[in-house]
Amino acid sequence: MKKDIEEYVRSCHVCQITKFKYRPKFDTCYLRDFSTTPFQVIHIDFAELEKKKEGVAKTRSFLVIIDEATRITQAKCMRQNARSVINYINSRPYLNDIKMIVSDNGPAFVSSYSINWAAEQGIALKNSSPYQPSGNGLVERKIRDIKKTSWKMLLESACQLENRSYSEYLGCSPLFKAFGKVAHFKADQELGISDQLDIKEIPKTTQQQELYREKMKKDFLNRKNIKTPRVRIGDHILVSAGVKGKDPVVKGPFKVTKIWEPEGQPLNVFFDAGNGKESCTHLSNLLVYHQRSDDLFK
């Protein structure tokens, strides 16, 4: 009887919605395979500084592209559409052998124009889970760093600084990793001290880079109290879908149809979104929903 009462109380719809909205954010760390070949896998995203609104004619944004193997960064102010992105990629000779593009689900990256272009070029498109910025964390963190500068006047300078700065993951600067060039600054040449600087850049081996990633994962998990939600196919879930104003948006319940478990670790959950459509969400964006049964009082 006690167990039945507990299950009935736990299955309160309003309680589950409210608790899910304001619960501490769950997160985890998953190390997928990283490319070691320059300019075969790139991460892209638009950085928005100000959205279109009253008094602002259009959204102010710029595209950021990062090469996964070398961490070299490129940025360009442009419109947020597929044609602009593709024209920019085609204008860069060193981006003519891309095998995969990692992005979020922005309209410019998931449009039929982008999908058709990628298919023609033999490029795989990989999109992160909805409402999960960390799924494309490599470029998200770089955008955060670039935004700290006066973005439009110093955009190129910000990228040059990032590309010439030492990367603990690489063991050298992205500039040296990508092009074999020692990271001198323009000021070094103007002051006539370039020849006097003995800068030794020694890239880490693939094994050393993998050990660094494992260390980062270990440190991440040690900092957080990770409690992985237990989700099974057939369960019902609530899904976090961003915010409206300051209030979190929760949708559902939806029925789980399958679970993606790389290396045996649950990561993305697919569910029936209605009207014959299947959608997915990251494990951190869901809550297992308990269906209420009135059999207890019959």
C-alpha positions, 0 to 999 in steps of 0.5 A: 500500500505504501509503495502504491501511494508513493507511486501515485504521489510521484506521478503528479503531472504538475509536480513533475513539470515544475520540478523538471523546469527548475532542477539543477542541470545534469551534464556529462562528458563523452569523448568521441573520436577526434580527427587528426588530419587538418581540415577534414572535420570542421566545427561551425556556428553563428555567433549572435551579438544582438537579435533582430528586434524593435530598433534593430533592423537585422540580427548582428552575427558572424560565422566561426569555423574551427578545424578539429585537428589543428584548432585553427579559427576563421571568422566572417561577418555574414548573413545567417543563411546556407548560401553565405556559409557555403560561398565562404567555405568554397572561397577557402582553398584549404577547405576543399577536402572536408569530410565532415561538418559539425554544427547545431540545428541552425536553419543555415546548417539543416536547410535542404540547400546545405544538405544537397550541397553536402551530398554533392561534395561527399561531406557528412553533416553532423548536428548536435542535439537540440538545446544542447550547446555543449554538443558543439562545444569546440566552437561554442567556447571559441565564440565565447572567447572571441566575443570578449573583444570588440567583435567587428573591429577586432574580429581578425585580430581576435582570430590571429591571437587565438591561432598564435596562442599555445594550446595545451591540447595540441602542445603548440599553437594552432598556426604551427599545427595547421601550417608549420609556421612559428607563431610570431606576432606582427609586433615582433617584426616591427620591433625587429626581434623576430630573429632573436626569439627562439620559439620552439613549437613541438606538437603532441603526438596523437597518443599524448592528445588522447591522454590529455582528453582523458584527463579533461574528462576525469577532471570534469566528472570529478567536479560534478555530481553526476547522476545519469537518468535511467531511461528505457525504450518505452518510457515516457519523458519530459523534454526541456525545449529552451526558455520563453522569457525567463521561464523554462519551456517543457514539452511532453510527455513523449514515448522513448523509441530508441537510445543512442549509447556510444561506448555503452554510455547513454547520450541521446534519446529518440522519442515519438514527437507526434504526427509520425515524427521522431525527434531526439534530445540529449540525456541532460534535457529530459526527465523520466515521466511517471504516468498516473494510474487511478487504479489505487482508488478503484 
